[in-house]
Amino acid sequence: MIDVKNRTMLREIIIKVLYQVYILDKTSVKYDIDALIKEQSEIENEFINTCVYGVIKYQDEINEKANKYLENWTIDRLSKVDKAILSLGIYELIYTDTPSIVCINETIELSKIYSDENVTSMINACMDKIYKEELDGRK
């Protein structure tokens, strides 16, 4: 059985790595994703690796989904932390077999920790719309 609390901590590591990636992508600094992951997590973890590389691989599609369902906003206007939280949430919701309710709840809980109330509401609405309009019945 998967330890839920452990998965929550792993998601926090993932958003920290994605945050660094988003910052470094705006600079000319070269970086190694594996090194960024290792900086945040001393232990090799398949869930972290899969999610970080998955979000990066599907970032364009994730951005497209987010922009479709964010009202009067775009994912690139979010702070880099909020973008990392929403990107991870959308990635897990669409590209993994994590139960939809877990994806949505974990995304909202991370947002409550790292974002303000307005952004949390926006992220919640976006995740809910993606689930209802694109995934309901699939998972």
C-alpha positions, 0 to 999 in steps of 0.5 A, a space after each residue: 500500500 502506498 503511504 499517502 503522506 509520503 506521496 504528498 511529500 514527494 509532490 512537494 519535492 516535484 513542485 520544487 524541482 519544477 519551480 527551479 526548471 521554470 526559473 532556469 528555463 528563463 536564463 541561459 544557465 545550463 542545468 541537469 534535471 537529475 541534479 536538480 532532483 538529487 538536490 531536493 531528494 537524496 533518495 532515488 524515487 521513481 514517482 519523482 522522476 516520472 512526474 518531473 520528466 512527464 511534466 517537462 515532456 508534456 508541458 505544452 499539452 499541459 499548458 494548453 489544457 490549463 489555458 482552456 480552463 483557466 478563466 480570464 487567465 493563462 498558466 504563464 501568468 501564474 507564479 512559477 510555484 503555482 504553475 508547478 502545482 497546476 502542471 503537476 496536478 494536470 499531469 497526474 490527472 491526465 497521464 497517470 493512473 492516480 485516482 482523479 479525486 487524489 490528483 485534485 485533492 493533492 493539487 488543492 492541498 499543495 496550493 493551500 500551502 504555497 498559494 493564496 486563496 484566490 489562486 487556490 480557487 482558480 486552480 481548483 476550478 481548472 482541475 474540476 473542469 478538466 475532470 468533468 469535461 474531459 475525464 469524467 467516466 474514464 477513471 
